[in-house]
């Protein structure tokens, strides 16, 4: 992944509303603009601008269906960033620590 592409991904993920939009699209593949707008107090135009940033970074892929556009999550850019800084060994232990963290947060570590 080129540095410029990574910069776009990090920039897109820097805004909390875009991260929420990405979560919505990941959880509901094929979401249209109306579905994405439902969770925000922004105008449709503002949501469209945020989606354009996510799409430019490659985190969202859109497809025209009739008169509307539907959105899908693309995890490849995040995976490429992950692979850049982890190897097989560190990924294994990072996964173990992440699972432990989630168990503690859910109260299972008591």
C-alpha positions as CSV (number, residue, x, y, z in Angstrom):
1,X,0.0,0.0,0.0
2,X,1.4,3.4,-1.0
3,X,2.0,6.0,1.7
4,X,-0.5,8.4,0.1
5,X,-3.2,5.6,0.2
6,X,-2.4,5.0,3.9
7,X,-2.7,8.7,4.6
8,X,-6.2,8.7,3.0
9,X,-7.2,5.8,5.2
10,X,-5.9,7.3,8.4
11,X,-7.4,10.7,7.5
12,X,-10.8,9.1,6.8
13,X,-10.7,7.1,10.1
14,X,-9.7,10.2,12.1
15,X,-13.3,11.6,12.2
16,X,-15.6,9.9,14.7
17,X,-18.7,10.3,12.5
18,X,-17.0,8.5,9.6
19,X,-16.0,5.7,11.9
20,X,-19.7,5.4,12.9
21,X,-20.8,5.4,9.3
22,X,-18.3,2.7,8.5
23,X,-19.6,0.6,11.4
24,X,-23.2,1.1,10.1
25,X,-22.2,0.1,6.6
26,X,-20.2,-2.9,7.9
27,X,-23.1,-4.1,10.0
28,X,-25.7,-3.5,7.2
29,X,-24.1,-4.2,3.9
30,X,-25.9,-2.5,1.0
31,X,-27.0,0.4,3.1
32,X,-28.4,3.3,1.1
33,X,-27.9,7.0,1.9
34,X,-31.2,7.2,3.9
35,X,-30.1,4.3,6.1
36,X,-26.7,5.9,6.8
37,X,-28.3,9.3,7.5
38,X,-30.7,7.8,10.0
39,X,-28.0,7.8,12.8
40,X,-26.8,11.3,12.3
41,X,-28.0,14.9,12.8
42,X,-26.1,16.0,9.7
43,X,-27.7,17.1,6.5
44,X,-27.8,14.5,3.6
45,X,-25.1,16.6,1.9
46,X,-22.8,16.4,4.9
47,X,-23.3,12.6,5.1
48,X,-22.6,12.3,1.3
49,X,-19.3,14.3,1.8
50,X,-18.2,11.9,4.6
51,X,-19.1,8.9,2.5
52,X,-17.1,10.4,-0.4
53,X,-14.0,10.6,1.9
54,X,-14.5,7.0,3.0
55,X,-14.9,5.9,-0.7
56,X,-11.8,7.9,-1.8
57,X,-9.8,6.0,1.0
58,X,-11.1,2.7,-0.4
59,X,-12.9,1.9,2.9
60,X,-16.3,2.0,1.3
61,X,-17.4,0.8,-2.1
62,X,-20.6,2.1,-3.7
63,X,-22.8,0.6,-6.3
64,X,-25.7,2.2,-8.2
65,X,-29.0,0.3,-7.8
66,X,-31.7,2.0,-9.8
67,X,-32.0,5.6,-8.6
68,X,-30.0,5.1,-5.4
69,X,-26.5,4.3,-4.4
70,X,-25.8,1.5,-1.9
71,X,-22.6,1.2,0.1
72,X,-20.4,-1.7,1.2
73,X,-17.5,-1.9,3.7
74,X,-14.1,-2.8,2.2
75,X,-11.7,-4.1,4.9
76,X,-8.7,-4.4,2.5
77,X,-7.1,-1.0,3.3
78,X,-7.3,-1.7,7.0
79,X,-5.8,-5.2,6.5
80,X,-3.0,-3.8,4.4
81,X,-2.1,-1.3,7.2
82,X,-2.3,-4.1,9.8
83,X,0.0,-6.3,7.7
84,X,2.5,-3.5,7.3
85,X,3.3,-3.4,11.0
86,X,2.6,-6.9,12.2
87,X,4.2,-10.2,11.4
88,X,2.8,-13.7,12.1
89,X,4.3,-13.9,15.6
90,X,3.2,-10.5,16.8
91,X,-0.3,-10.9,15.3
92,X,-0.8,-14.1,17.3
93,X,0.1,-12.4,20.6
94,X,-1.7,-9.2,19.8
95,X,-4.8,-11.3,19.1
96,X,-4.5,-13.0,22.5
97,X,-4.1,-9.6,24.3
98,X,-7.1,-8.2,22.4
99,X,-9.3,-11.2,23.4
100,X,-8.1,-10.8,27.0
101,X,-9.0,-7.0,26.9
102,X,-12.5,-7.8,25.6
103,X,-13.1,-10.4,28.3
104,X,-12.0,-7.9,31.0
105,X,-14.2,-5.2,29.6
106,X,-17.2,-7.6,29.6
107,X,-16.6,-8.5,33.2
108,X,-15.5,-12.1,32.4
109,X,-12.1,-11.6,34.0
110,X,-13.6,-11.4,37.6
